[in-house]
Amino acid sequence: MQTTSFRGFFRIGLVASAAAVASVVLGTAASAAVPADVAHGVPAGARTPSARGCAVVYFDLGETLVHTAADSGISYLPGAAAYLRTLRERHIKVGLITNVPSSWGKTDAERAAALKKEVDGAWKGPVPFAWADFGDRILTPRTEAERKPAPVLWKRAKAAAHGCRLVYEGETAKETYVAASLGYVAYQVGRPYRPAYFPARVVEWLAYGSRGRA
């Protein structure tokens, strides 16, 4: 395992012309009518599973949820820990679709364990990364050909979704474009004058709409 490969992955930036994807998605979803129990008055923990429906929010990791500093230390990006906590409180499942070297393991579980070791070993934040929230929903390339923006990882997540609505949040327009083309509600983080993350209230509305499909 080479830390240089991992830290290099965090620093890769993709230049793409599809920067408007997230704006269109947010405008469409946020303008739709949100059910009253989602919008007002009912605490998230009090909503029944039938009212919540089913949604899974997948994230990229580097420069989406965490930042690698110049000293190679890793910590949450501003607002990331609070956003994950909000999704947890609303019973919305989360996952990671992230590039790591395929040589880190033969299975997703092995590669996820190597990823956790790398992140935790360089972690500088006061609150540990919320690995428990992601469970076994950490998808990584089995071969170098599967690395994003190849569509394989998004397709694997979709096959395991059992009809749940899927959201993908990442920092590059190219990745959000691919995710949107596969049926995800895709949101590009880090855009000026936009929420840091796709609003949890809108994710709940998407889940509400999945009740008849799951």
Residue, then its C-alpha position, 0 to 999 in steps of 0.5 A: m500500500q502506497t500513501t502517495s497513491f492515496r493522497g494523489f487521488f485526493r488532489i486530482g482535479l478534473v476540468a469539465s464543461a458540464a458544470a451546470v448539472a448540479s444547478v439544474v438538478l437542485g433547481t428541479a428537486a428543490s422546486a417540487a412540492v415537499p410533503a407536509d410531514v417532511a417540510h414541517g413539524v414532524p421530528a425525523g425520528a418520529r416518521t415511520p419507514s413508510a413515510r420516509g420511503c427509501a433513499v441512499v446518498y452516495f458520496d465521493l470522499g476526497e474534497t467532497l467530505v474530507h480535505t487533505a491539507a498541505d501537510s497531508g493531514i485529513s479532516y472533514l470539509p466545513g459542514a460535512a460532519a453536520y450534514l452526515r449527522t443530519l442524514r443519520e438523524r433522518h434515517i437516510k443511508v449513505g455510501l461512498i463511491t470512491n477511487v482507490p488503487s485496486s491493488w489495495g484488496k481483492t474485495d470491497a471490504e478489503r479495499a475499504a479497510a485499507l482506505k479506513k486505515e489510510v484516512d484514520g492514520a492521517w486524520k487531524g479533525p477533532v471528530p473521527f470520520a463517521w465510518a459506521d454510517f457507511g456500513d458495507r456501502i463503500l464501493t471501490p474499483r476492482t480493476e484500474a479500468e473501473r476507476k471513476p469516471a467509468p460508470v461501473l461503480w455507480k452501476r454496482a450501487k444502483a443494482a444493490a439499491h432495491g428500488c431506493r432513490l439514489v443521490y450522488e454528491g461529488e466535487t467534479a462536474k464530470e462525475t456528477y454528469v455520469a451519475a445523472s446519466l445513470g438515473y442518480v440525482a447528482y449534485q456538485v459540491g463546492r459551487p459558489y452561492r449554493p448549499a454545501y451539500f444537497p439539502a437533506r429535506v429534498v433527499e427526504w422528499l425523494a425517498y418519499g417518492s420511492r415508496g411505490r418502487a422499493 
